[in-house]
Amino acid sequence: MRAGQLKHRITLLTYTTTGRDSMGQPIKGWSENPPIWANVRFISGREFVRADKETAEATASIRIRSRAVTTDMCVRYKGVLYDIRAVLPAASGDFIDLAVAEVKAAP
């Protein structure tokens, strides 16, 4: 893959145990991995009503160099969090595509 196509900075977040509370129970939270270069392409967007609230959803495809990524992780791009819905490897093995979606309630 040509490096010039990877022009956006994203951060992969992993849901992990960050410590223990005063009762000894594990505290779960998101830990950041170092930022990486990616190619972010927005595919679609829509608005709909869910639970009597207007909701907007954006769907994107993020292409990154091959690495260990699972659907338990999420992506931060320009301060917005995106859930990873699918990890799609390329036939060549050079890169992977992440199918992501961002869901938020309208103000």
Contacts in CASP RR format, 6 or more apart in sequence:
PFRMAT RR
TARGET T0000
AUTHOR 0000-0000-0000
METHOD contacts of the structure
MODEL  1
MRAGQLKHRITLLTYTTTGRDSMGQPIKGWSENPPIWANVRFISGREFVR
ADKETAEATASIRIRSRAVTTDMCVRYKGVLYDIRAVLPAASGDFIDLAV
AEVKAAP
1 63 0 8 1.000
1 65 0 8 1.000
1 94 0 8 1.000
1 95 0 8 1.000
3 37 0 8 1.000
5 39 0 8 1.000
5 63 0 8 1.000
6 37 0 8 1.000
6 38 0 8 1.000
6 39 0 8 1.000
6 63 0 8 1.000
6 64 0 8 1.000
6 65 0 8 1.000
7 37 0 8 1.000
7 39 0 8 1.000
8 37 0 8 1.000
8 38 0 8 1.000
8 39 0 8 1.000
8 40 0 8 1.000
8 77 0 8 1.000
9 35 0 8 1.000
9 36 0 8 1.000
9 37 0 8 1.000
9 38 0 8 1.000
9 77 0 8 1.000
10 35 0 8 1.000
10 36 0 8 1.000
10 38 0 8 1.000
10 40 0 8 1.000
10 62 0 8 1.000
10 64 0 8 1.000
10 75 0 8 1.000
10 76 0 8 1.000
10 77 0 8 1.000
11 32 0 8 1.000
11 33 0 8 1.000
11 34 0 8 1.000
11 35 0 8 1.000
11 36 0 8 1.000
11 75 0 8 1.000
11 76 0 8 1.000
11 77 0 8 1.000
12 32 0 8 1.000
12 33 0 8 1.000
12 36 0 8 1.000
12 69 0 8 1.000
12 73 0 8 1.000
12 74 0 8 1.000
12 75 0 8 1.000
13 30 0 8 1.000
13 31 0 8 1.000
13 32 0 8 1.000
13 33 0 8 1.000
13 73 0 8 1.000
13 74 0 8 1.000
13 75 0 8 1.000
13 76 0 8 1.000
13 81 0 8 1.000
14 30 0 8 1.000
14 31 0 8 1.000
14 33 0 8 1.000
14 72 0 8 1.000
14 73 0 8 1.000
15 28 0 8 1.000
15 29 0 8 1.000
15 30 0 8 1.000
15 72 0 8 1.000
15 73 0 8 1.000
15 74 0 8 1.000
16 28 0 8 1.000
16 29 0 8 1.000
16 30 0 8 1.000
16 31 0 8 1.000
17 26 0 8 1.000
17 27 0 8 1.000
17 28 0 8 1.000
17 29 0 8 1.000
18 27 0 8 1.000
18 28 0 8 1.000
18 29 0 8 1.000
18 31 0 8 1.000
19 26 0 8 1.000
19 27 0 8 1.000
20 26 0 8 1.000
20 27 0 8 1.000
21 27 0 8 1.000
30 74 0 8 1.000
32 76 0 8 1.000
36 64 0 8 1.000
36 65 0 8 1.000
36 67 0 8 1.000
37 64 0 8 1.000
37 65 0 8 1.000
38 62 0 8 1.000
38 63 0 8 1.000
38 64 0 8 1.000
38 77 0 8 1.000
39 62 0 8 1.000
39 63 0 8 1.000
39 64 0 8 1.000
40 60 0 8 1.000
40 61 0 8 1.000
40 62 0 8 1.000
40 77 0 8 1.000
41 60 0 8 1.000
41 61 0 8 1.000
41 62 0 8 1.000
41 63 0 8 1.000
42 58 0 8 1.000
42 59 0 8 1.000
42 60 0 8 1.000
43 59 0 8 1.000
43 60 0 8 1.000
43 61 0 8 1.000
44 58 0 8 1.000
44 59 0 8 1.000
45 56 0 8 1.000
45 57 0 8 1.000
45 58 0 8 1.000
45 59 0 8 1.000
46 56 0 8 1.000
46 57 0 8 1.000
47 54 0 8 1.000
47 55 0 8 1.000
47 56 0 8 1.000
47 57 0 8 1.000
47 106 0 8 1.000
48 54 0 8 1.000
48 55 0 8 1.000
48 57 0 8 1.000
49 55 0 8 1.000
53 105 0 8 1.000
53 106 0 8 1.000
54 105 0 8 1.000
54 106 0 8 1.000
55 103 0 8 1.000
55 104 0 8 1.000
55 105 0 8 1.000
55 106 0 8 1.000
56 103 0 8 1.000
56 104 0 8 1.000
56 106 0 8 1.000
57 101 0 8 1.000
57 102 0 8 1.000
57 103 0 8 1.000
58 101 0 8 1.000
58 102 0 8 1.000
59 99 0 8 1.000
59 100 0 8 1.000
59 101 0 8 1.000
60 77 0 8 1.000
60 82 0 8 1.000
60 100 0 8 1.000
60 101 0 8 1.000
60 102 0 8 1.000
61 97 0 8 1.000
61 98 0 8 1.000
61 99 0 8 1.000
61 100 0 8 1.000
62 75 0 8 1.000
62 77 0 8 1.000
62 82 0 8 1.000
62 97 0 8 1.000
62 98 0 8 1.000
62 100 0 8 1.000
63 95 0 8 1.000
63 96 0 8 1.000
63 97 0 8 1.000
63 98 0 8 1.000
64 95 0 8 1.000
64 96 0 8 1.000
64 98 0 8 1.000
65 94 0 8 1.000
65 95 0 8 1.000
65 96 0 8 1.000
66 89 0 8 1.000
66 90 0 8 1.000
66 93 0 8 1.000
66 94 0 8 1.000
66 95 0 8 1.000
66 96 0 8 1.000
67 96 0 8 1.000
69 84 0 8 1.000
69 87 0 8 1.000
69 96 0 8 1.000
69 98 0 8 1.000
70 84 0 8 1.000
70 87 0 8 1.000
71 84 0 8 1.000
71 85 0 8 1.000
71 86 0 8 1.000
71 87 0 8 1.000
72 84 0 8 1.000
73 84 0 8 1.000
74 81 0 8 1.000
74 82 0 8 1.000
74 83 0 8 1.000
74 84 0 8 1.000
75 81 0 8 1.000
75 82 0 8 1.000
75 84 0 8 1.000
75 98 0 8 1.000
75 100 0 8 1.000
76 82 0 8 1.000
80 102 0 8 1.000
81 102 0 8 1.000
82 100 0 8 1.000
82 101 0 8 1.000
82 102 0 8 1.000
83 100 0 8 1.000
83 101 0 8 1.000
83 102 0 8 1.000
83 103 0 8 1.000
84 98 0 8 1.000
84 99 0 8 1.000
84 100 0 8 1.000
85 99 0 8 1.000
85 100 0 8 1.000
85 101 0 8 1.000
86 98 0 8 1.000
86 99 0 8 1.000
87 96 0 8 1.000
87 97 0 8 1.000
87 98 0 8 1.000
87 99 0 8 1.000
88 96 0 8 1.000
88 97 0 8 1.000
88 98 0 8 1.000
88 99 0 8 1.000
89 96 0 8 1.000
90 96 0 8 1.000
90 97 0 8 1.000
END
